[in-house]
Amino acid sequence: MKRLRCGLLGAGMMGREHLKNLALMDDVSVVVVCDSNAEMLGKAQGLAPDAQFVSSVSALLAVGIDALIIATPNFMHASQLLDILAVQNLPVLIEKPLVTNLEDISRLRAAMRAREAFVWVGMEYRYMPALTAFSNQMGAVGAVKMLSIREHRYPFLQKVENWNRFNRYSGGTFVEKCCHFFDLMRLYLQADPIRVYASAAQDVNHLSERYNGEQPDIWDNGFVIVDFNNGTRGCLDLCMFAEGVKFEQEVSLVGDKARLDCRIPGPFQSANDPATLAEIVISPRSPAGPVTQMVEVPDHALHAGSHQGATFFQHQAFWQAIRASEAPGVSVDDGLMAVLIGLAAQASANSGQAVSIDAEHFRLVSG
Ligand SMILES: NC(=O)c1ccc[n+]([C@@H]2O[C@H](COP(=O)([O-])OP(=O)(O)OC[C@H]3O[C@@H](n4cnc5c(N)ncnc54)[C@H](O)[C@@H]3O)[C@@H](O)[C@H]2O)c1
């Protein structure tokens, strides 16, 4: 089978996680890595020994690739994607969040409607083995009514030039971090959002940091309630000063017959230690009692990143879709809708008011 030639734009923490996972793909070669920061290019060199290392997008595209991974800071995604597709209509896997503001939602939708492009948004939680096992058991809950997602974890890590310390670069915590969870809500509830209410603040983290004299403005905890157009509801509980907990994410789906839980350990446990495996629990309403299943992640996938194997399985699906000429597993509309819910949550927590969503037109409606 012909090896597909892959390029990477952005060789920071996540870009290098992509390189580690790409090295595990039998039928893909990374032929070019582009980053504007020489130190980051240096760190990537050992992970892609056969690649060229360049510092501009034009040099990257000149190498000749079959597909591109974009893993640059959030606020760059929309312009880079559109600029690149204007030059070459390549399959692209672009990191989340796809955009960071309402203007770019409109801009990207309009541009993508005007062209045929294969763009896959990196909502990789969909491909995490624990959540795949969870989704395989969803039928047990009966008619789905509620989904709650708790993420209690460590603070935001340091990024190149600290772009994640400011809402204007990241989109805000509910966009940057939580778009994953709003995407899962849409996927598992099979519905689009109609209303969001949120409460959030920056209470503990980054308060004493200064960048060019400016204090970070990113929130570190909050609650978000989302009403969906099929009568179901979702709830997100986020805390980013809780690194001591055993499970980083806890996902609970409740239907009229049972509750289904998925508990996912954080990235710092040792590989497949039985004490720290993810678990799936089905608790029927009948007296039968709960049934627990542990979920192992293959070692190679677990070790190639800090996302419980999700990056590996996302890559498998991405390259398989390209080879089979299938549609992207996570579409531009999926990526934009996850951001829209995040922006609604940001707006609601700022105003203290519920924010309605016009999902058909990808718009927020105040009041
Ligand atoms: N899917 C996930 O679970 C997940 C996890 C972490 C990060 N991410 C996403 O991945 C993206 C990158 O995050 P990160 O943690 O790697 O950040 P990072 O700061 O570590 O890396 C970003 C890289 O982009 C480079 N860069 C900046 N401007 C550039 C330009 N014009 N051209 C080329 N390179 C440029 C920087 O030098 C840096 O190396 C973000 O969108 C982030 O939200 C996704």
The ligand as an ORCA input file, in Angstrom:
! r2SCAN-3c Opt
* xyz 0 1
  N      -7.313     17.450     21.126
  C      -6.875     17.701     22.341
  O      -7.254     17.060     23.298
  C      -5.892     18.820     22.518
  C      -5.007     18.829     23.594
  C      -4.088     19.864     23.690
  C      -4.094     20.891     22.754
  N      -4.972     20.866     21.744
  C      -5.029     21.948     20.742
  O      -3.850     21.873     19.938
  C      -3.468     23.191     19.534
  C      -2.023     23.410     19.939
  O      -1.934     23.336     21.346
  P      -0.559     23.032     22.075
  O      -0.909     22.569     23.418
  O       0.286     22.182     21.222
  O       0.059     24.510     22.130
  P       1.609     24.902     22.040
  O       1.701     26.335     22.397
  O       2.413     23.903     22.810
  O       1.963     24.685     20.492
  C       1.547     25.551     19.463
  C       2.659     25.560     18.433
  O       2.250     26.339     17.306
  C       3.399     27.073     16.884
  N       2.993     28.227     16.073
  C       2.458     29.391     16.493
  N       2.224     30.178     15.428
  C       2.616     29.503     14.331
  C       2.605     29.791     12.947
  N       2.131     30.951     12.461
  N       3.099     28.871     12.088
  C       3.591     27.688     12.569
  N       3.611     27.368     13.863
  C       3.118     28.257     14.738
  C       4.082     27.460     18.182
  O       5.430     27.862     17.981
  C       3.950     26.173     18.980
  O       5.038     25.310     18.756
  C      -4.447     24.140     20.206
  O      -5.475     24.471     19.327
  C      -5.004     23.336     21.357
  O      -6.292     23.740     21.778
  C      -5.858     19.845     21.583
*
